[in-house]
Amino acid sequence: MTSATQVAQWMLDELQREKYLDQDVAVAEIERRFGGEFVYVNQSGGQSINREVLGVFRKLTENTVVWVRAEKTWRFREAYDLGRHPKPAIGRHLKTGHRG
């Protein structure tokens, strides 16, 4: 029987392979590979990843991965990222003085 830890590890493996992980792709693949018990329909009517899986994924990636809310994507942390939810790229130069 598959566990939330195995699903979260799959998410991390995919992120390492692709360098990013789109939520929609992850939801569809989790349901296909591991079953419907690891996804649910959220209040907005969209499919989401089970909270237990997300909790394990956060523990596995706490210091290395950020969630980009606007893109609904996880990616590896960059030097300019602050916290779990990075600031939009457009505002980055305001603190660093660089526009790159």
C-alpha positions, 0 to 999 in steps of 0.5 A: 500500500502506498503512503503519503511519504512515497507520494511526496518522495515521487514529487521530489524526484519529479522536481529534481528531474524536471527542475520544477513541478506544476501543481496540475501535472502533479495532481493528475500524475499522483491520481494516476500513479497512486490513486484518488486517496491522495488528491481531493476537490478543493473549495474552488472546485479544482483538484488538489494534493492531499494535505498529508502528502503536502505536509510530508513534501514540505518537510522533505523540501523545507529549505530547498524548494519554494512554491510560486503561487502565481504559477502554481509551481514548485521550484528549487530555491534561488538566492533571491527567494525569501520564505516559502512563497517567493516575491514576484520576480519584478520586485527583486531589483528593488532590494538588490539594486540589480535588474537581472 
